[in-house]
Amino acid sequence: MAPTSDGDLDFTFRAGKDGTVTILRRGKVVTILRSDAARNFLAEVVGAPLVEQQQLMARMTGNYKRGNERLAASHPRNRGLGDR
C-alpha cells in the first residue's frame, strides 16, 4: 500500500504503563522502544504534525526510504546478467 497524499505511512504507536513504546504499522508490531529511546521518542512525537510523526516512526523502525532506490536499481551490480 502506497503512502497517502497526506503523509500517512500507516504507522501508529502505543505508550505502555511500563515505559515502553510499541510502534505498529498497519496494526502489526514493528518495534518496541524501551528506556531512553522510548522517552526520547515520546518527547519528539507528542505535539508534532502527523507527517513528522510518521517520518519519525519510519526512522525508528528502519523502514525509511532514502530516495536513492530508483538510482540504485540502475546500477550495474544490481542489474541481471543479461543486462551487462
CYANA upper distance limits for C-alpha pairs under 8 A (distance plus 0.5 A):
  2 ALA  CA      9 LEU  CA      8.25
  3 PRO  CA      7 GLY  CA      6.80
  3 PRO  CA      8 ASP  CA      6.31
  3 PRO  CA      9 LEU  CA      5.52
  3 PRO  CA     10 ASP  CA      8.07
  4 THR  CA      8 ASP  CA      6.10
  4 THR  CA      9 LEU  CA      7.60
  6 ASP  CA     51 VAL  CA      7.79
  7 GLY  CA     50 LEU  CA      7.86
  7 GLY  CA     51 VAL  CA      5.56
  7 GLY  CA     54 GLN  CA      7.76
  8 ASP  CA     50 LEU  CA      7.66
  8 ASP  CA     51 VAL  CA      7.00
  8 ASP  CA     54 GLN  CA      6.81
  9 LEU  CA     25 ARG  CA      8.46
  9 LEU  CA     54 GLN  CA      6.51
  9 LEU  CA     55 GLN  CA      8.49
 10 ASP  CA     25 ARG  CA      5.95
 10 ASP  CA     26 ARG  CA      5.97
 10 ASP  CA     54 GLN  CA      8.18
 11 PHE  CA     23 ILE  CA      7.47
 11 PHE  CA     24 LEU  CA      6.08
 11 PHE  CA     25 ARG  CA      4.89
 11 PHE  CA     26 ARG  CA      7.03
 11 PHE  CA     54 GLN  CA      6.59
 11 PHE  CA     57 MET  CA      7.16
 11 PHE  CA     58 ALA  CA      8.06
 12 THR  CA     23 ILE  CA      6.40
 12 THR  CA     24 LEU  CA      5.70
 12 THR  CA     25 ARG  CA      6.79
 12 THR  CA     26 ARG  CA      8.37
 12 THR  CA     27 GLY  CA      8.25
 12 THR  CA     54 GLN  CA      8.49
 12 THR  CA     57 MET  CA      8.44
 13 PHE  CA     21 VAL  CA      7.17
 13 PHE  CA     22 THR  CA      5.94
 13 PHE  CA     23 ILE  CA      4.85
 13 PHE  CA     24 LEU  CA      6.30
 14 ARG  CA     21 VAL  CA      6.08
 14 ARG  CA     22 THR  CA      5.65
 14 ARG  CA     23 ILE  CA      7.12
 15 ALA  CA     19 GLY  CA      7.35
 15 ALA  CA     20 THR  CA      6.47
 15 ALA  CA     21 VAL  CA      4.94
 15 ALA  CA     22 THR  CA      6.94
 16 GLY  CA     20 THR  CA      5.71
 16 GLY  CA     21 VAL  CA      6.51
 16 GLY  CA     22 THR  CA      8.15
 19 GLY  CA     34 ARG  CA      7.13
 19 GLY  CA     35 SER  CA      7.29
 19 GLY  CA     38 ALA  CA      7.51
 19 GLY  CA     39 ARG  CA      8.23
 20 THR  CA     32 ILE  CA      7.22
 20 THR  CA     33 LEU  CA      6.05
 20 THR  CA     34 ARG  CA      5.19
 20 THR  CA     35 SER  CA      7.43
 20 THR  CA     38 ALA  CA      6.41
 21 VAL  CA     32 ILE  CA      6.17
 21 VAL  CA     33 LEU  CA      5.51
 21 VAL  CA     34 ARG  CA      7.09
 21 VAL  CA     38 ALA  CA      6.10
 22 THR  CA     29 VAL  CA      7.32
 22 THR  CA     30 VAL  CA      8.19
 22 THR  CA     31 THR  CA      6.56
 22 THR  CA     32 ILE  CA      4.96
 22 THR  CA     33 LEU  CA      6.82
 23 ILE  CA     29 VAL  CA      6.55
 23 ILE  CA     30 VAL  CA      6.25
 23 ILE  CA     31 THR  CA      5.92
 23 ILE  CA     32 ILE  CA      6.68
 23 ILE  CA     33 LEU  CA      8.36
 23 ILE  CA     57 MET  CA      7.53
 23 ILE  CA     61 THR  CA      8.30
 24 LEU  CA     28 LYS  CA      5.61
 24 LEU  CA     29 VAL  CA      4.88
 24 LEU  CA     30 VAL  CA      5.69
 24 LEU  CA     31 THR  CA      7.64
 25 ARG  CA     29 VAL  CA      7.11
 25 ARG  CA     30 VAL  CA      6.93
 30 VAL  CA     61 THR  CA      7.11
 31 THR  CA     61 THR  CA      6.70
 33 LEU  CA     37 ALA  CA      6.29
 33 LEU  CA     38 ALA  CA      5.38
 34 ARG  CA     38 ALA  CA      5.41
 34 ARG  CA     39 ARG  CA      8.33
 35 SER  CA     39 ARG  CA      6.94
 36 ASP  CA     40 ASN  CA      6.46
 37 ALA  CA     41 PHE  CA      6.52
 38 ALA  CA     42 LEU  CA      6.70
 39 ARG  CA     43 ALA  CA      6.69
 40 ASN  CA     44 GLU  CA      6.86
 41 PHE  CA     45 VAL  CA      6.52
 42 LEU  CA     46 VAL  CA      6.34
 44 GLU  CA     48 ALA  CA      7.58
 45 VAL  CA     52 GLU  CA      8.23
 45 VAL  CA     53 GLN  CA      6.01
 45 VAL  CA     56 LEU  CA      7.93
 48 ALA  CA     52 GLU  CA      6.62
 48 ALA  CA     53 GLN  CA      6.60
 49 PRO  CA     53 GLN  CA      6.75
 50 LEU  CA     54 GLN  CA      6.61
 51 VAL  CA     55 GLN  CA      6.76
 52 GLU  CA     56 LEU  CA      6.56
 53 GLN  CA     57 MET  CA      6.70
 54 GLN  CA     58 ALA  CA      6.66
 55 GLN  CA     59 ARG  CA      6.71
 55 GLN  CA     64 TYR  CA      8.15
 56 LEU  CA     60 MET  CA      6.66
 57 MET  CA     61 THR  CA      6.74
 58 ALA  CA     62 GLY  CA      6.61
 58 ALA  CA     63 ASN  CA      5.46
 58 ALA  CA     64 TYR  CA      5.66
 59 ARG  CA     63 ASN  CA      6.72
 59 ARG  CA     64 TYR  CA      5.94
 65 LYS  CA     69 GLU  CA      8.19
 68 ASN  CA     72 ALA  CA      6.55
 69 GLU  CA     73 ALA  CA      6.76
 70 ARG  CA     74 SER  CA      7.48
 71 LEU  CA     75 HIS  CA      7.33
 72 ALA  CA     78 ASN  CA      7.66
 73 ALA  CA     78 ASN  CA      6.40
 73 ALA  CA     79 ARG  CA      7.54
 74 SER  CA     78 ASN  CA      7.22
 74 SER  CA     79 ARG  CA      7.09
 75 HIS  CA     79 ARG  CA      7.12
 76 PRO  CA     84 ARG  CA      7.59
 79 ARG  CA     83 ASP  CA      6.60
 79 ARG  CA     84 ARG  CA      7.89
 80 GLY  CA     84 ARG  CA      7.77
